[in-house]
Amino acid sequence: MATKGTASQTEPQYAEKYNTVTSLLISQPKPEEKSPYYDMELKWGLKIDWRPFIQVAAVSEKEFRKNRINLGEFPCVIFSSKGAVDNFFRLVEETRARVSQDTRYFCLTEAIANYLQKFILYRKRKVFVGKRVAEDLAHYFNKYKNEKFLLPCSNLGSTEIVNYLEKLNINHTEVIMYNTVSADLSDLSDVFYDVLAFFSPQGIESLFDNFPDFKQNNTRIAVFGNATLKAAEEKGLYVNIKAPTPEAPSMNKALENYIVKANGPK
């Protein structure tokens, strides 16, 4: 990925320069619905591009069968992402598992629960929705704690969820159904953006997988979450924009707060 300017990311005053921002690359898929990023783009006359830095590679039916797991034997399934939903129902079909219509689904967010409607007849008595983390579903976990829970996940695992289930003594099985890998970003080798926004440590890893000699220079780095912050700093990046914070609970708010300082108020 191209860089611009000669400023070093290790300069003490790097973050305080607030160079004008005209272009951003968001390392996620472009939202299909209305998004505050679109409003920000119009308000500030920005160029905002969307490009996932990571992609999902499905675990094959043959590889999955090595687990000797019958997906129809679990009356409770926990979904932590849309990818988990996709691959669970893909493997249900490929393995011809008989999943009961009474299976209960525990979704970490409302967005995941809404997505689940692509695959099942949605009924509130069998779909339980959290706001963001496993603790939001504590009441329902405890209510059905004598049941067997299945946790579909990627090769990265679901450490926080597993730790919480163990704390509650929930009988659960974690199964890898897909792998999260770096996307091919070679077409961006000669492209420059003022800001790169990352939402996971894997996004940072993908940047350096694709561009091992990446130099930050005048590029501003935005990160969401402490794990992403740690990954960026371990790679020697200077993080200019952080979320969530009390002042910026979302990435788009953190970016706008920075742009106000860099470009001047609108």
C-alpha positions as a printed NumPy array, in Angstrom:
array([[  0.   ,   0.   ,   0.   ],
       [  1.383,   3.377,  -0.971],
       [  2.272,   5.955,   1.631],
       [  2.699,   9.701,   1.381],
       [  5.046,  12.155,   3.045],
       [  8.141,  11.537,   5.122],
       [  6.97 ,  11.97 ,   8.704],
       [  7.939,   9.06 ,  10.933],
       [  5.256,   7.372,  13.026],
       [  7.601,   7.55 ,  16.001],
       [  7.757,  11.368,  16.121],
       [  6.46 ,  12.592,  19.509],
       [  4.159,  15.214,  17.961],
       [  2.865,  13.008,  15.133],
       [ -0.691,  12.787,  16.444],
       [ -0.971,  16.53 ,  17.085],
       [ -0.298,  17.621,  13.5  ],
       [ -3.879,  16.963,  12.432],
       [ -3.173,  17.044,   8.717],
       [ -6.288,  17.486,   6.571],
       [ -8.276,  14.336,   5.918],
       [ -9.79 ,  13.836,   2.454],
       [ -9.8  ,  10.049,   2.056],
       [-10.503,   7.058,   4.289],
       [-10.353,   3.309,   3.83 ],
       [-12.692,   1.358,   6.099],
       [-11.515,  -2.25 ,   6.414],
       [-15.03 ,  -3.688,   6.381],
       [-17.703,  -4.483,   3.779],
       [-19.716,  -1.493,   2.586],
       [-22.991,  -1.186,   4.52 ],
       [-26.05 ,  -2.02 ,   2.468],
       [-28.349,   0.103,   4.597],
       [-28.182,   3.724,   5.707],
       [-24.955,   4.438,   7.572],
       [-23.583,   7.458,   9.48 ],
       [-20.473,   7.097,   7.321],
       [-22.491,   8.178,   4.3  ],
       [-23.61 ,  11.324,   6.13 ],
       [-20.03 ,  12.023,   7.155],
       [-18.863,  11.547,   3.575],
       [-21.33 ,  14.144,   2.271],
       [-20.857,  16.597,   5.113],
       [-17.083,  16.736,   4.802],
       [-16.698,  16.053,   1.096],
       [-14.668,  12.927,   1.81 ],
       [-13.781,   9.94 ,  -0.283],
       [-14.623,   6.861,   1.792],
       [-13.831,   3.445,   0.36 ],
       [-14.762,   0.082,   1.861],
       [-12.592,  -2.987,   1.607],
       [-12.619,  -6.047,   3.899],
       [ -9.062,  -6.888,   4.974],
       [-10.079, -10.38 ,   6.051],
       [-12.252, -13.036,   4.463],
       [-13.939, -16.243,   5.473],
       [-12.881, -19.608,   4.076],
       [-15.409, -22.354,   4.773],
       [-14.348, -25.586,   6.468],
       [-15.234, -28.402,   4.068],
       [-17.804, -31.045,   4.896],
       [-15.052, -33.675,   4.829],
       [-12.918, -31.717,   7.296],
       [-15.913, -31.005,   9.538],
       [-16.902, -34.679,   9.732],
       [-13.577, -35.428,  11.432],
       [-15.083, -33.814,  14.547],
       [-17.674, -36.623,  14.696],
       [-20.34 , -34.122,  15.676],
       [-24.02 , -34.411,  14.781],
       [-25.396, -30.88 ,  14.509],
       [-28.901, -32.157,  15.189],
       [-27.967, -33.243,  18.715],
       [-27.714, -29.712,  20.09 ],
       [-30.939, -28.085,  21.303],
       [-29.12 , -24.761,  21.82 ],
       [-26.837, -22.906,  19.39 ],
       [-24.882, -19.702,  20.085],
       [-24.155, -17.327,  17.196],
       [-21.473, -14.661,  17.599],
       [-21.393, -13.512,  13.956],
       [-23.233, -13.708,  10.64 ],
       [-20.413, -15.923,   9.373],
       [-21.22 , -18.425,  12.109],
       [-24.869, -18.432,  11.011],
       [-23.959, -18.959,   7.35 ],
       [-21.609, -21.83 ,   8.003],
       [-23.771, -23.58 ,  10.582],
       [-26.686, -23.862,   8.167],
       [-24.363, -24.693,   5.275],
       [-22.987, -27.654,   7.205],
       [-26.465, -28.653,   8.366],
       [-27.404, -28.983,   4.705],
       [-24.161, -30.639,   3.577],
       [-24.191, -33.204,   6.387],
       [-27.971, -33.681,   6.099],
       [-28.331, -33.117,   9.823],
       [-31.858, -33.084,  11.21 ],
       [-32.138, -29.908,  13.253],
       [-35.297, -29.633,  15.323],
       [-37.691, -26.755,  14.719],
       [-37.562, -26.241,  18.484],
       [-33.809, -25.544,  18.507],
       [-33.054, -22.417,  20.515],
       [-30.688, -19.805,  19.083],
       [-28.705, -17.358,  21.214],
       [-27.522, -14.34 ,  19.21 ],
       [-25.004, -11.861,  20.596],
       [-26.536,  -8.922,  18.705],
       [-29.818,  -7.905,  17.115],
       [-28.116,  -7.733,  13.706],
       [-27.191, -11.424,  13.974],
       [-30.724, -12.306,  15.088],
       [-32.216, -10.437,  12.131],
       [-29.832, -12.225,   9.784],
       [-30.923, -15.549,  11.249],
       [-34.356, -14.98 ,   9.701],
       [-32.863, -15.955,   6.34 ],
       [-32.649, -19.526,   7.633],
       [-35.439, -20.112,  10.156],
       [-39.01 , -19.146,  10.913],
       [-38.355, -16.464,  13.514],
       [-40.127, -16.986,  16.837],
       [-39.255, -15.036,  19.957],
       [-39.578, -18.076,  22.183],
       [-36.63 , -19.728,  20.465],
       [-34.413, -16.75 ,  19.534],
       [-32.681, -14.867,  22.344],
       [-30.873, -11.62 ,  21.613],
       [-28.07 ,  -9.794,  23.396],
       [-26.738,  -6.283,  22.899],
       [-23.076,  -7.125,  22.277],
       [-21.494,  -9.629,  24.685],
       [-22.257, -13.077,  26.114],
       [-23.139, -11.625,  29.526],
       [-26.217, -10.02 ,  27.95 ],
       [-27.662, -13.53 ,  27.563],
       [-26.891, -14.705,  31.104],
       [-30.553, -15.113,  32.073],
       [-31.258, -17.38 ,  29.1  ],
       [-28.039, -19.383,  29.501],
       [-28.972, -20.113,  33.092],
       [-32.559, -20.936,  32.165],
       [-31.383, -23.673,  29.783],
       [-28.124, -24.606,  31.481],
       [-29.007, -28.305,  31.557],
       [-29.129, -28.385,  27.751],
       [-26.226, -28.988,  25.349],
       [-24.948, -25.815,  23.671],
       [-23.107, -25.61 ,  20.351],
       [-20.802, -22.671,  19.619],
       [-19.905, -22.413,  15.899],
       [-16.72 , -20.37 ,  15.473],
       [-13.744, -19.64 ,  13.26 ],
       [-10.137, -20.757,  13.623],
       [ -9.656, -17.694,  15.842],
       [-11.948, -19.199,  18.455],
       [-14.345, -17.415,  20.812],
       [-12.28 , -17.137,  23.973],
       [-14.434, -14.586,  25.795],
       [-17.646, -16.511,  25.157],
       [-16.086, -19.852,  26.117],
       [-14.688, -18.396,  29.339],
       [-18.104, -17.043,  30.25 ],
       [-19.861, -20.342,  29.512],
       [-17.335, -22.154,  31.675],
       [-17.953, -19.65 ,  34.459],
       [-21.66 , -20.521,  34.303],
       [-20.912, -24.268,  34.071],
       [-22.735, -24.483,  30.745],
       [-22.292, -27.736,  28.826],
       [-20.943, -26.462,  25.512],
       [-19.017, -27.618,  22.458],
       [-16.915, -25.197,  20.417],
       [-16.601, -26.211,  16.758],
       [-14.576, -24.562,  13.99 ],
       [-16.794, -24.171,  10.92 ],
       [-14.841, -21.53 ,   9.008],
       [-11.412, -19.932,   8.883],
       [-10.659, -16.228,   8.972],
       [ -7.776, -15.41 ,   6.625],
       [ -6.152, -12.323,   5.13 ],
       [ -7.777, -10.992,   1.967],
       [ -5.763, -10.259,  -1.18 ],
       [ -5.122,  -6.493,  -1.208],
       [ -2.485,  -6.436,  -3.948],
       [ -4.548,  -4.025,  -6.061],
       [ -4.076,  -1.378,  -3.356],
       [ -0.281,  -1.368,  -3.673],
       [ -0.23 ,   2.068,  -5.344],
       [ -3.176,   3.62 ,  -3.522],
       [ -2.912,   6.155,  -0.708],
       [ -5.475,   7.   ,   1.974],
       [ -5.232,   9.627,   4.692],
       [ -6.856,   7.288,   7.23 ],
       [ -6.978,   3.504,   7.539],
       [ -9.651,   2.223,   9.936],
       [ -9.288,  -1.21 ,  11.561],
       [-11.768,  -3.209,  13.623],
       [ -9.827,  -6.346,  14.548],
       [ -6.27 ,  -7.584,  15.107],
       [ -6.713,  -9.72 ,  11.989],
       [ -7.166,  -6.572,   9.921],
       [ -3.791,  -5.308,  11.139],
       [ -2.261,  -8.71 ,  10.396],
       [ -3.704,  -8.634,   6.884],
       [ -2.156,  -5.219,   6.213],
       [  1.313,  -6.59 ,   6.897],
       [  0.631,  -9.93 ,   5.218],
       [ -0.092,  -7.982,   2.046],
       [  2.468,  -5.215,   2.526],
       [  5.345,  -6.474,   4.706],
       [  7.293,  -3.233,   4.172],
       [  4.381,  -0.931,   4.99 ],
       [  5.493,   2.416,   6.428],
       [  2.93 ,   4.612,   8.103],
       [  4.421,   8.001,   7.256],
       [  1.509,  10.511,   7.158],
       [ -1.235,   7.888,   7.185],
       [ -3.495,   8.163,  10.201],
       [ -4.442,   4.871,  11.879],
       [ -7.869,   4.396,  13.492],
       [ -8.655,   1.33 ,  15.611],
       [-11.682,  -0.098,  17.373],
       [-11.111,  -2.082,  20.559],
       [ -8.173,  -2.761,  22.839],
       [ -7.119,  -5.934,  21.026],
       [ -6.871,  -4.033,  17.731],
       [ -4.954,  -1.232,  19.454],
       [ -2.474,  -3.732,  20.871],
       [ -1.985,  -5.416,  17.491],
       [ -1.333,  -2.064,  15.81 ],
       [  1.19 ,  -0.958,  18.406],
       [  2.984,  -4.309,  18.263],
       [  3.499,  -3.68 ,  14.547],
       [  5.037,  -0.297,  15.299],
       [  2.063,   1.745,  14.137],
       [  1.128,   5.04 ,  15.762],
       [ -2.598,   5.024,  16.533],
       [ -4.149,   8.462,  16.055],
       [ -7.829,   7.596,  16.46 ],
       [ -9.23 ,   5.236,  19.096],
       [-12.692,   3.875,  19.817],
       [-14.65 ,   3.171,  21.84 ],
       [-14.08 ,   5.979,  24.335],
       [-16.501,   8.043,  26.45 ],
       [-16.262,  10.791,  23.825],
       [-16.459,   8.387,  20.879],
       [-18.411,   5.169,  21.531],
       [-18.326,   4.271,  17.821],
       [-15.695,   4.341,  15.092],
       [-17.592,   6.841,  12.961],
       [-17.861,   9.233,  15.944],
       [-14.137,   8.887,  16.653],
       [-13.329,   9.619,  13.013],
       [-15.604,  12.649,  12.921],
       [-14.113,  14.04 ,  16.133],
       [-10.673,  13.781,  14.539],
       [-11.808,  15.3  ,  11.25 ],
       [-13.275,  18.311,  13.086],
       [ -9.787,  18.986,  14.468],
       [ -7.976,  18.185,  11.213],
       [-10.265,  19.926,   8.711],
       [-11.915,  22.547,  10.858],
       [-15.582,  22.662,  11.965],
       [-18.406,  22.533,   9.43 ]])
